[in-house]
Amino acid sequence: MAWAATAALGLCTAGWLTLAPSPSGSAGRDGGGPAKAKKATGLTAAVSAPFSAFTEGYDCYRIPTLVTTKDGTLLAIAEARTASCNDIGDIDIVLKRSTDEGRTWGPMQVIRGTGDPGAYGNPVPVVDSASGRLTLLHAYSTWTPDTDGNRVRGPRELRLAHSTDDGASWTTDPAPQPQLKGADWAWVSVGPGHGIQLTPTRPDRPGRLVVSADYRTESGESGAQLLYSDDGGLTWKPGARWGAPEGTPAPNEPALTQLPDGRIYVNARSTATCGTPDHRIAAIVEDAAAPAVPDPGFRPVTDLPAPPAAGSVLQLPGGPLLLSAPSRPGAEFSDRWTLAVRTSKDEGRTWSKDGAVVLRERAGYSDMTVLPGGRVGLLYETANGTPHGYVKFTAFGPHELQAATEDLTPRRTTDATPFHHHAVVHGAPRLGNRPDGGKAMRFDGKDDFLRLVDCPDQLRIGDGDFAVATWVKYKTRGQDRDSGLRQPLFWAYGQGPAARQLRIEADPATGRLEATVNAGTGPASVTAPTRTDDDAWHHVVLQRRGTRLELSVDGAPPATTGLAPDHMDFRPTGAFTVHLGTQPDYKAFYAGALDDVRVYGRALSANDTARLRAGNDLTDQLRVHLPFDRVW
């Protein structure tokens, strides 16, 4: 059923733009209402899988794009990466065609890259409805290994390819398009996602073709630029541009669509990651050929939980504006989970808190198109344990989107400091009563955990003194002894022998807590002097005082170890997350309770820790405080 045709059923502007929350009241693990209720079913996760990792001569497929040709053929286009999923390397552009709206796909075609070890990437197709011609803008760069074996990207340029037979064959122009790259640009790319054709302004002229691009100058300015063609895609010119200096939110990987009034809506991934929950940025352009994006230019899209990732926007004829993107909050690439489709009823100024989940597991980039029958096709990245590698396809109509709608608002528990670093709640940890009054957070050891997201500076511990204090209550289970897995209580930053990190774990072999720090030079650990796995409450303090790492339990003399100079600074250099109840790879979970979790930017005295054990507050240099009084 076409979207415009649903108006008679009251599902177009009256229903689609005011989607009601799902009766379940929960989005499951990564979204959710106040409690873990029955999960909404979501949309069909996959109708087909056009590209699968480690098949057809390639290890990894990324950067999917989807387009419907004039004659109704569906084209799935992606980067095909050899040897690894690395962004730099031998990368081809591949295509599969479907004549049954994505249920089955024809054989794979290599559009660019055969016999060339260079990197062809960011394919952006756009269709000229007058001639049927397909234009594929894409990027190209060489690469070389350095003395350490790392891949170094060479100069990057834009190129063109064309098809006049619905993508069955392609003519390619190996020459770069220098007019599309500024003289001082250190980086240029297009998309990801398909381009658009604007509504014709004159009956004797086809609509203008428009593609999005992004760039970075030698001086550090980043931004977006529209590229346009007025001759059906044969030649291209640079159009409206907007940039921002380094350190200021700027658009990256922009997606675009035409609004009903003819203007162009551009929604992009933001270069801002840490210290903000706003990871998408948007602008409206009236004239793609203008020299600049009009004021106010690109502005953060607020109240839209999303990690840094490319998304897709699609204005449906007679229907809502759609956005597909991962919906899990966070600033890291590893936060690309829970791909969902949201709607906007005010031309993208705000987005619904409700949406339809496509996949609750890891998922990355996506692209949408209107299928010949009027449904929406969606092509997206996913894999086992990573957001990338496979490219899958699904489709949905208005009734399916309506039925799958649920509340995507992340559940949180309060940070009582003025910084308001409220922790995101995953799974269904319970607030239980403590015998001495108050509440505590109880974790089931299966899929319950909390995250402190968006890498605030207050939690970026450097080489100075700090303290982590919390109440713990747990009992070593038989299954923990059998598996030998340590239970992570508190884990800040990265994971692995060379990753900067700070963690507290319960060791099932000894029944004791162990704390570890790593400045990227190897771990330094300290083990609590007494057992804590007796199912009783214990107050635990991990801190660094000068060059000593200390771990104390219930106010007793701490276990200590000295830190060498190269073990002192484990401050993360990029985006980070603090996990409670799990570790970054989610392969171990804590079964027990936590209460009154605090992080200080200083060491605590014996008097300080006594005050905390007695239930008194201590706010001097308090960076985060989770009292676990409610989940909201």
BELCOR-V751925 format. One line per field, one symbol per residue. ss: DSSP state (a for helix, b for strand, c for the rest). phi: phi as a letter, one per 30 degrees, with the letter a starting at -180 (. if undefined). Layout:
ss = ???
phi = ???
//
This chain:
ss = cccaaaaaaccccccaaacccccccccaaacccccccccccccccccbbbbcccbccbcbbbbbbbbbcccccbbbbbbbbcccccccccbbbbbbbbccccccccccbbbbccccccbbbbbbbbbccccccbbbbbbbbbbbbcccccbbbbbbbbbbbbbcccccccbbbccccaaaccccbbbbbbcccccbbcccccccccccbbbbbbbbbccccbbbbbbbbcccccccbbbbbbbbccccccbbbbbbbbcccccbbbbbbbcccccccccbbbbbbccccccbccccccbbcccccccccccbbbbcccccbbbbbbccccccaaacbbbbbbbbcccccccccbbbbbbbbbbbbbbbbbcccccbbbbbbbccccccbbbbbbbbcaaaaaacbbbccccbbbbcccccccbbbbcccbbbbcccccbbbbbbccccbbbbccccaaaccccccbbbbbbbbbbccaaaaaacccbbbbbbbcccccccbbbbbbbccccbbbbbbbccccbbbbbccccccbcccbbbbbbbbccbbbbbbcccccbbbbccaaaccccccccccbbbcbccccccbcbbbbbbbbbbcccccaaaaaaaaccccccccbbbbbbbbbbc
phi = .dddddedcicdddcddbddddedibcidcbjcdbdcddddidddadabdbbeibhjbdabbhdbbbcdecjdcccbadccciacddcldbccbbbcbcbhjdbbdddccdbjdibddccahdbdbccddcidcccdacbadabdddciddcddecbcbbbbbcbiidbbcccdddcddcbddcddbbabidjddbcddecbdcbdddcbbcbbabdddjdbabbccbbcbijdbbbdbebbbbdejcebdbhdcbacdedjdcccbbdcddbdiadccbbbaccdbddddbddedidbecdhbeaddadbbcbdddibddcbcaecddkccedddbhdbccbbcbiidbbddcacddbdcdacdabbbddedjdccbcbcaadiadbkcbcbbbacddddddcdbdcdddbbdcddddhddddcbibdcdcdcecjibbcccdicbdabbccihdedccdcccdaacbacbaabdcedddddiddcdcbbcicbjdccdababbccddcicdbcbbbcjcjdbbbcddbdbccibdbccbcacbicccbbbbhideddbbdcdedcdccdddbdabccbjabechcbbcclbbahdbbccadcdeddddddddjddbcdhdcabcdhcacb
//
